[in-house]
C-alpha cells in the first residue's frame, strides 16, 4: 500500500519533466504531472498531425511540445523523463540522458507514487487482461470500489490523478487498484510496491525487444522486487519458470494449480475448484460451472478467485461471476455461426503460446488464420498442435513465409494478401461443424493499428459474409 508523500511532490513540483511517447499512458502521465505542478514537455517521434487526438487532451498552453524529427532533444534539459511502455527503455537517447543525471521512470512508477489503495498487480505472458477483468468483476459484485486498468485499457496515471484530486479533499476513491502490468512497464520501476503481485505464466514473447529469455524473465520478476513480508505473491506452480521464482519472493506465497493441492491458494480436486485462504479450505465451484473456455482460463479463474477471497469477496459472489463471465473481446470470442461454421476471434493471441492455448481450447476441426509481424517467436512449437488440430491454415502478413517454413511437412496451407482474402478463403473451405479461428501468433503492426483493430476488422468481415 502506498500514498503520495511530500518527497515525491518536492521531486516533481516545478521540475522539468519530459514525457516520451504520447499514447494513452503518455497523455495520462502528462495530465498528472501538470496537476502536481511540474513543468511538462511532451515528446514523440510521430509528427504533430498524427498526434492531434492525443494533444487535444492536454492543456497546450501549459506545456512544451517536441514531436517529429529531433523529438529526443526534449530530454536535454529534463530533470526527469517519464516513458510510455512502448518506448524501449534502453534506447541510446535515454541512456545518454541517464548519464547526464536525468531520472528515467515509467508511467507505472509515476502513478504508484499517488495511489493510496492497495495495488493488486497481475503480470504474465498470457491471460493478464482476462484475469484483471475477472478480479475487477469479483470486487464489483462484492460491493468494493475498484479501479481496473493499467496495461489493459485505462492508464494507471488516470487512477493516480483521480486519487490525488480526491486526496486533496480528504476523499478516498478506491478500495483496491487492479492493474495489468507488462514487462515493458516493469523495466522502469523504482519503488512500485504492489500489496499482491500475481505471476500467471512465462512463455517466450517480445523476443524482438529482449536479448534473451532470461532477460525477459528478469523483467517480469521485478513485480516482486519491492514487496515485503506484509505482502502477498501469487504464483502459478504449474508453470516451471514461474515456480522457479518462488525462492526470490520475500512476500507471503500463495499459489494456484490445475494439477494438485496447494497449501494456500486455489487448486483443482477432481472437478471441484478448491481454495485455501487464511487456513480455511472450501469448494468455490465445479469446473463445469466456469463459463470461460479452455484449461488456460481455468488457471486464470483460479488466480482471480484467490485474489477475490484475499480481498474479502464472498464465495457466492465469486461463483456467480465465474458462472456468467464469458470472456473478453478478441479472446476466443465467438463472432457468428454461419452455415454450421463457427467463427472465433482470438486476435489477442499475439504470441505462439497463446495460439497453442486457443487451438487446445476448441474441439471442432479448425481452419486457422495466422500471421502478422514476427516478435521473435518459435513457430516450430506450433508444428504438433497444428498437425493435430488444424484442417487448413491460412497465412497473412510479414511472418507468413517463416511460419510455413517452421511447420513443414504440414502442407495444408494457403496464403492471403489481406485479412479479407483470408476470411473469404476460410469461409469457402469450411464445412458444417468446423471453426474458423483467427489466432495470429504474431503482432498486428504490419497491417493494423493494434490487436483490437485487427480483431474488429475480422468481426466486420465475418459479419459481411453473405
N, C-alpha and C positions, 0 to 999 in steps of 0.2 A: 504494500500500500504506500502511495507517495502523495505528496502535496507540494505545490509550488512554494519555494522558500524565498526569503529576501536575497539569498545568494544568487539564484537564477535571475531574479528581476534586476539586480545590480549588473549581472553579466550581460543583460540584453538592453536595458533602458539606455537609449542614446548611442548604443554601439552600432557600428556599421555591419549590417548582416546581409550577405548575398544569398539569395535563394536560386539554386541552379536546377532548372527543369520546371516547366510550367504545365505539367499535367495536373490532375486533381489534387495530389498531395502537395505539390509545389504551391499552388494557389492557396490551399488551406494554411500552409506554413506561413506564407506572406501575410495573410489576413491576421493570423495570430500575432505575428511579430509586430505588425502595425498597431495592434490593440495594446500591446505591452510597452510601446514607446521606442522600439528600435528604429534606426534609420535604414530603410529597406531598399535594396536593389534586386531586381529580378532579372535572370539571365537564361537564355535558351538558344539553342543552335538554329531553331526554326526562325523564319522571317516573321515580321510583325503581322502580315496578312493572315498567316496560318495560326496566329495566336489570339485573334480578335475575341473569341468567346472567353478564353482564359483571362485576358486583360480586362474584359468588361466587368469581371467580378472583383476587381481591385480598385482602390482609390488611386487613380493615376496621378492626382495632384500631390500625393504624399509619398511617392516612391520614384526611383530611377529605373528605367527600362534599358537593358542591353541585350539585344537579340540579333540573330543572324551572324554573319561572319564577324569574328572578333568578340563574340559574346564572353569569352574567357577573360577578357580584360576587366570584367566586373569583379574579379577576385583580387585585383591588385591592391586595393585599399581596404579590403574587408578585414574586420576583426574576427568574424565568424562566418562560415559557409554552411548552409543547410541544403543537402542534396536530396533529390527525389530518388525513389528506388531504382528507376530505370537508368540513372546516371552511374556508370561504373565508378566505384569509389576509389579505385587506384589509377585513374587516368592521370596522365602526366601533369595537366594543369592543376589538379587537386594536390598531387604530390608536391609540386612546386610551391603551392600556397601553404602547405603544411611546413615546408622548410622555412618559409618566411614567418612562421608563427601563427598562421591562421588556424583557428579551431574548426575542424570539419566534422559535422554531425549529420545525421539523417532526420527526416521528418518524424520518424517514430521516437527517436531520442528527445527531440524538442517537445513533442506532445506529452511525453511521460513526465516532464517537469511540472505540468499543470494539472495532472489528473489526481483527484482526491479519492476516488473509489478504487476498490481492489480490482486489479487487472487479471483477467483470465486470458493468457496469450497462447495461441494454438498455431503450431507450425507442422511441417511435414511436406513431402514431395507432392502427395495427392490427398484429397479429402478434406483439405482445410476449410474451404468455403461451405461444404455441406455440414461439417461438424460445428463451425462457428454459428451458422444459421440455426442448427438444431438447438444449441445451447441457448441462443437468444430466445427461441420459441419456448423452451423449458422455463426460463426465467420469467418471461412474459405471462405464460399460462399460470405461473405461481404467484403473480401479482408483484413481481420485483421489477424495478426500473433498471433497464439495461441499455447501454449503448452497444450496438453491434456494427463492427466495421473494420477499419484497418486496411490491409491489402485487399480486402473484399469491400467494394462499394465506398462508403463514406470514410474519408481520411481521418486518422486519429487526431490531427490538429483541429478538425471541426469540433470533436468532443472536447478537446482541451480548451478551445475558445469559449464554448458554451459553459464549461465548468469554471473557467476563470471569471467570466462575467457574472455567473451565479454566485461565485465565492465572494465577489465584491459586495454583494448584498446579503452575505451570510447564508446564502441558499446552498442546498445540496441537490444536484441534478440527477445523479445516477447512483444506484446501489452497487452496480457492477459494470465494468468495461470488458466487453468480449471482443478480442482483437485477433483477426487473422494476421499472422506475421510471416514474412518471407525471408529467405536467406539474404536477399539484397538489403532488406531493412536492417537485419541483424548485423551486417558488416560494419555499421557506423554507430552502434550503441556505445554509450559510456556508463550510464547509471540506470538504464532501463531495468526495472525491477518488478516483474510480474509476481503477484501472490501465488498464482498457479501457472505453470508452464507445461504445456502438453506437446509431446512429440508423437505424431501419428505413424510415420514411416519415413524411411530414407531410401530412395532408389535413384539411379543416375538421371540427372536433369541439369539443364543450363551448362552443359559441358563446353559450350561456346564462350562462357564467361569465366569458368573456373579452370585452373590449370590441371587439376586432378580431382578424383573423387574424394580424396582425403580433405582437400581444401573446402569442398562443398559441405562435407560433414562438419568440419570445424566451424563454418559459418552458421550452420543450423544449431550446433551445440551451444552457441553463445546465448541462446534463450535462457539457459540455466545460470549464466555467469554471475549475476548479482544476487541470486537467491540465497536465503539463509535457512537455518533450521526451523524458522517460523513459517516457511512457505511450503508449497507442495509441487512436486514434479510428477507428471503423469506420463508413463511410457508404455508403448506397445511392445510387450515382451515376445510377441510372435515374430517381430522384425529383428534380425540379428544385429544390424547396425545400431538400431535404437537401443536394444538391450545392452549392447556394449558400452553405452554411455552411462549406465547406472552408477558405476564406480566414481564418476566425476561429479555426481549430483550431491549438493550439500543439503538440499531441501528434503522434507519427508516424502518418501516414494509411494506413489500409487501406480497401479498398472492395470492393463486390460489384455485379455487373451481369448481367442476362439478355441484354443486347443487344450486348456486345462485350468484348474483353480488358481487363483492368486490370493495372496494374504490380505491385500487391501486394494480395492478397485472393482472391476467387473469382469465376468467370465461366462463362458457357455458351459452348462452342465446338461448334456443331452440336448433337449430342445428348450431348456429353461435358461433364460438370461438372468444371471445372479449378480448381486452386488454386495460388497462388504465395505462399509464406511463407518468409522468410529466404533469398530467392534461389533456392529450389527450386520448380520448376514440375512439377506432377503431375496426372494424372487421378484424381479421387476416386471417381467412379461415373458411370454413364449416367443421363440424365434419367429414363428409364422405370423405373429402379430405386427412385426416391424414391417412397415409398408415399403421402405426403401429397398430396391432390388440389389442383389449381389452380396457375396461374402465380404467384400471390402467395406460395404456400407454397414454390415453388421458390426465390424470393428469401429467404424465411425460412430455408430449409435451407442456402443458401449463406452467409448470415450466421452461422448456427450452426456450420457446418463450419470456417469461418475462425477462429472463436474456439476451437474444439476443437483445430485444428492449432497455434494460437498457444500453447495450454496444454500441448502435447506429446502429444496423443492420437494413437495410431497410425491410419493410414489405414484399415486393415482394420476396426478398431473403429468408426470413423465410418461406413463403408459399411454395416456390419451394422445400426446404429441407423437410418440413413436407409431401409434396406430393410424395417424392421419397425415403425417408429413410425407409427401410423395417424392420430394427431391427438388433440386434447383433447375432453373432454366439452363440448358446446354449441358446437363449432366445426366446421361441416359434418359433423356426426355422424349417420351412418345409424342410425335408430331401429328400423325394421322395414320389411319388404316385405309388402304385403297386396294380394291380388288383382291382382298385377302392378304395383302402385303403390309407389314407394319414398318413405318419409317421412324427412326430413332436418331435424335440429335445429341451427340456426345462431343460437341465442339470443344468442351473443356478438357478433353483428352489430348493435352498438348505434349505428352511425352510417351515413350514406349510402354512403360509400366502401366500408365492409365489406360492405354488401348488394350493391353492384355487383360486388365480387370474388366473392361467393357465386354470383350469377347467371352470371357468366362461367366459373365452375368446373364447371357442370353442363351436360351435353349434351342431356338429355331435355327435353321440354316441361314447364314449371314452373307449378304453382299456388302462388303466393306469399302467405304470411300476414305482414303487416307492420303497423306502427303501435305506438304507446305514447306516452311523454312526449317532446315535441319538445325537442331540445337546441340549437335554432337551426340545424339542418341545411338545406342547399339541396336540397330534394326534387326540384326541376326536373332535377337531374343524373340522376335515375332514369328520366326520360322515355324516352330512347332504349334503354337496356338493358331496360326493362320491355316496350317495344314489340316488341323483337326476341326476347326470351326467355320472356315470361310469357304463359301461356294464359289465366289468370284470377287476379285479385288480390282477396284478402280482407283488409279493413282493420279494425283494432281500436284501441281506446284514444283518448286525447285528441287525437292528431295526425291521426286518420283523415280528417277533412274537409280539412285543409290538404294532406295528401298527394294526395287525389283532385283537388283544385284544381290542384296543381302538375303533375299527369300528363296533364291534358287535351291532346289529344282522346281519349286512351285511355279506353275506357268499359267494358271487361270487368271491372267492379268490383262487389263485394258488400261489405256491412258486417255485422259481427257484434258483439253486445253483450259477448260473453265469448270467451275463448280456446277454451272447449269448443265454442261455437257455430261458431267459425271452423274448427276441426278437422273437425267433422261436416260442415260445408258443403263444405269442400275435398275430403273423402273421397267425398262424393256426386258431385261434379263431375269427379273424376279418372278417367281411363281407363287401362287397362293400358299401361305404358311411360312414364307421367307420373311426375313428382316433386312431392310436396307439401313445400314448403320454408318453415320458419319462419326468417325473417331480417328482424328488425323495423325496422332503420334508425333506431331510437329507444331511449331509455332505458326501463327497465321499471317505474319507480317509481309510475306512475299506477295499476297493477293488481297489482304483485308486489313482493316484498321486494328482489330484485335479479335480474340476468340468469340466475343459476343457478336461482333459484326458478321463473322463467318457463320455462326450458328443461326442468326436471324435471317441471313440470306438463304441458307439451306432450308429453313422452315418456309420462307416465302416461295422458293422454287418448288418444294414438295406440295404446298397448298395450291399452286398454279397448275399442277398436273391434271389433265382432263380426266 
